[in-house]
Amino acid sequence: MKLFGTDGVRGLVNLELDSLLALKLGASVAHILKKELNKDKLTFLIGSDTRISADMLKSSVISGFLSEGCNIIDTGIIPTPAISYLITKYNLDGGFVISASHNPVEYNGIKVFNSKGYKLDDVVEEKIEDYLLNEFELNKNINEVGITEEKDLKSDYVEFLLSTIDSKKMPFKVVIDVANGASYKTAEMLFSRLDIDYKIIHNEVDGYNINNNSGSTHMDILKETVINEKYDLGIAFDGDADRCLFVDDNGEIVDGDYVLAIASKYLGLNKIVGTIMSNLGLIKYAKENNIDFVQTKVGDRYVLEEMLKNNQLVGGEQSGHIIFKKYLNTGDGELTALQILNIMTKENKKLSELKQIMKKYPQVLVNLEVTKEQKDGFDSNEDINNLIKEYERKLENNGRIVVRKSGTENLIRIMIEGTSIEEINGLAISLKTEIEELIN
């Protein structure tokens, strides 16, 4: 059994992720990190998104953490990247975020950050997992019990975001989709401080509607709003606001690959980091402009590891996780939105103009639903590996195929790039069907 995926511990609430597991995880994190940091008492920050299950899981994590004699500062509903920033601002030992990011409401997750605002590295996660699964026992020392303090720190985070831009005067009309998620308050706090014409949509939180036909995974309503109401820009966050995608004034989606290209050009960067899912267009753009472009596994944690290793300042994923290392140690949707708006303002150009520096190759992504057992055994299936190679030959070096397991859901993701959208559409559907037949 493996608990940690590419972005913390995640699963279906009460089936794969329940209160007992959350309690054990809170206690296990405290137990292991006290040893790692050689401290008797830790202080962690905790926040959550807007899911109905957040209170249940948060109280369980807190109980486990307090049982090890450690303290918690509870800052309520707040974007994931805010926790990363606030940990470092207040010199805390780490933090928890209760969120399943872009996933539907029936999922939730627990993300853990260290004292530098980074997600835990693999070695520490393995120690926590091993303790929880094989050695766990509740602390029996009656003198070791922690306390919880509630503190609203959203304004500190917003002030930090505002400090990263040159001017608050931005001559654009923008609409922001907060996905009924964690940024539903901070987005209003942030954009109300700018001299900009803005509207926020999907900000009527009820605990159940997070990411529901909204946000960065469902952008049709945002596109319609931009076109019908003649906005210059649409901005879409996901449920915990660590990713950001855009809609330009023509109603076209502008993803993380475009953001990386734009950032490299207008911030004067000669090296950037992407992933194996980065579009061929970005790879060609980097090559033609003498930019050192490095690809990593999917997951912003792997992007960050590469950035730290070789001192790159900007990296990210097509999905909208963009890390501006100058400012923060994790992907941040609101920070990304501000940086793009800042460039638009300085260059006096709309995003539809800025994105012309890169030509994107047609790309198709299809998902195959699988069981956990099928997913776990997927990489070792030689028949599937041979099938993928057969399909790659059909592209005749004019495209590529990436087939991978989702790090957060029981899905196999199939991505095909090429020069003809009709061709790759057909190949993707056919490949999905043949893989499904092989694993069933």
Steps between C-alpha positions, in 0.01 A plus 500: 500500500633841404344804666677796341443580134645785297314753713450366850253238620178502300191284454125457517373633831402231754607225261867561421558798729314493831525664842712222650760519222507879531557475876780248452658715231498810722661308785750327270611828341560644846679189624740478204567872457582544868779250443604650165516853643626387843224697675265401783215722382399613152263776390314439174264719301185341359247613240244349267291551190120517503403129485231376736745237628769755590386548861489127567848430364654817639380427854640148473841616374510760776411239767780273387751784487400634845526149648874514436531817707518733200307821433279610210409841358172460312455764230174367354413500130802623306686414175768232523788732396407741778592230752840461333563875522373545856712213636814688397367843601437383856793255523276201570601135487265409218137483398203294386248575227173308487416502130463282192585790269320461165322173589120474552348553842485129589880503518718669756867498587768598748807688379799547729758780480834528677650802678619653171156484341594205278296183470670216688766313308461133416735375772308671781165389355626140495598523868155636590330228296709224653428621853128540437455162333734288709583656836226750586376538854338795671713700741420402862687785672239710686741795513529519120189666361501793260260790449324660203486873428269644236645788299381664176812563291346564157589871502869416554490279192325764288755764601776264390334446160466875445868550579598296192363742236623838373170686489146447628360690202414246233296623199311177434157351549531157661272226629626258766361149556584383853340153458296540821828417667767621738564834324138618520599755768863574416421574134251768602747641753774503236320642196318763706845645578585537131393783273336259255153425363419152633222253572520177701285198410435163665551639848180377668650232722271234647745220584391284207556711187879527499631452142143424384482623138741772599865586543803386305358154423166622360554822308200518265305751710809717539558494123138596433522785750818639343352490150143613575593776744814606309760451772870542425591198711350207685685349798420153636624355828448145624354392834803590711630775267845357443445498124379760252388485137390791281251583227617773262278766343430265207358236733799267459652313795856599589666227705814464707723436199416843361559653843849347514583636153366847582680508835831395342479774237378793706690418818819442303558138601738263323381183672159361597361170627200307367382140507466206264151635420633835377393574144744449211439864417660609827795267441555648152456857629768442764740347248453782247561764768804333664308430819611204707178298539495203740211252528412310818239248607147636539451671836599846618714344773728352230507831315608672821768239572656572160473876554679477834768275354593730212378841619221551245262782596184393316355156436168331480243276344263529208215464751579841647726419794762772453780563750654847510793405720599861559188537710376163619596133538185351349254553217262790560201586280444851629870582476504369141199715411670810640827430317320465165294814564820680597665402169187597305503841668871567445485389135157657441389183325212258545577136567390406147793711375754379755436133426592539131863431588418127514317275256330213673478152351159327505474285810234254614463369855264214585451327834441131560332412830663202671495325836779565749637150432505561123672832555764352731593231246484721195871584455605133507259392226731421207211460254393858567855630458527325164163637393609856577816453292285375211288814514809723521618353169172611342592864572819465288707737718241778457368483853519310826300293746509517879303241698522528877321424824325789670668592826170591666221290344441144375557604140739427217566819307571470126648803326574510126655791308533536126446727203141395424228527764281250310781243491594525866136498610450170322824355636416604858156338493636185337793473743269547800276218374789259445656574842161444663473160330848401619441579866147353527 
